[in-house]
Amino acid sequence: MDIIFENVNYTYQPNTPFSHQALKDISLEIKSGSFIAVVGHTGSGKSTLLQHLNALLQPTSGRLVLGNVELPGAHHEQIKSIRQRVGLLFQHPEHQLFEETVKKELLFGPKNFSFDLNQVETELNESLQEVGLEESVLNRSPFELSGGQMKRVALASMLLAKPQVLVLDEPTAGLDPLGQTKMMQLFQSLHENKQHTVVLVTHNMGDAMRYAEKVIVLNQGTVECVKSPGELIYERDRLKAIGLDVPEPVEFVEYMKTRLGVLWEEDEINEQTISRTLVKHLKGGATS
């Protein structure tokens, strides 16, 4: 399902002394089946944008189209259908989990969406395996699990509701480096093998550039730019100016270009492209 923002504005507590406009004239499109990253400094509007994707918030003005549902103006059943088709994984899983056991947690979403629970129960073990959990966790309290395991339970519960879009709010926050890598590889696998649309909201520019096809950069509630990871290579100074960290590979490529005289012709920055360019340069074929 395609997602289209047309001149969307959102204001918290409008017409009060506490009024705050979090989104300002947002226009962008997220194509079905794509892997998109949303990045920005604290207060840039990332969380507000994220909550629009699941209809937790609706535009103060403008138009948002989620598949065949238009906001504002959708009725209850349409909004319910959006919340089934757009799964939202919160940054803190303890805000998302509340049942006594993992099994009850996994069944909650499908039950709420009137799925055949007998059929869903036959899928529980497969769902756990898909997110890297053992069947033994089913009868445990989700709050007895580690932070990484809790995130995986929340993800499994979301996947059992058969969403088309996965919206991930800082999904690797609080995980150790190995856990972060495994979690991102899991999302990449779901995208590639199950054709899920993935919207990754993150402060980690490295993950954004490594996994996403397009990166939406927010700044002060507006769309600063929408670029491919390859195009962001040339936005180093712009990113720094709005308070975003520049990934080390990008800094290294900049060093190669400015200090070593290397001609950079690749569309992506990764170990392979850096190695290939350095080898070419050392052989005398890539001097600027």
Stockholm file with secondary structure:
# STOCKHOLM 1.0

chainA/1-288         MDIIFENVNYTYQPNTPFSHQALKDISLEIKSGSFIAVVGHTGSGKSTLLQHLNALLQPTSGRLVLGNVELPGAHHEQIKSIRQRVGLLFQHPEHQLFEETVKKELLFGPKNFSFDLNQVETELNESLQEVGLEESVLNRSPFELSGGQMKRVALASMLLAKPQVLVLDEPTAGLDPLGQTKMMQLFQSLHENKQHTVVLVTHNMGDAMRYAEKVIVLNQGTVECVKSPGELIYERDRLKAIGLDVPEPVEFVEYMKTRLGVLWEEDEINEQTISRTLVKHLKGGATS
#=GR chainA/1-288 SS CCEEEEEEEEEESTTSTTCEEEEEEEEEEECTTCEEEEEECTTSSHHHHHHHHTTSSCCSEEEEEETTEEESSCCHHHHHHHHHHEEEECSSGGGTCCSSSHHHHHHHHHHHTTCCHHHHHHHHHHHHHHTTCCGGGTTSCGGGSCHHHHHHHHHHHHHHTCCSEEEEESTTTTCCHHHHHHHHHHHHHHHHHHCCEEEEECSCHHHHHHHCSEEEEEETTEEEEEECHHHHGGGHHHHHHTTCCCCHHHHHHHHHHHHSCBCCCCSSCSHHHHHHHHHHHHTTSCBC
#=GC SS_cons         CCEEEEEEEEEESTTSTTCEEEEEEEEEEECTTCEEEEEECTTSSHHHHHHHHTTSSCCSEEEEEETTEEESSCCHHHHHHHHHHEEEECSSGGGTCCSSSHHHHHHHHHHHTTCCHHHHHHHHHHHHHHTTCCGGGTTSCGGGSCHHHHHHHHHHHHHHTCCSEEEEESTTTTCCHHHHHHHHHHHHHHHHHHCCEEEEECSCHHHHHHHCSEEEEEETTEEEEEECHHHHGGGHHHHHHTTCCCCHHHHHHHHHHHHSCBCCCCSSCSHHHHHHHHHHHHTTSCBC
//
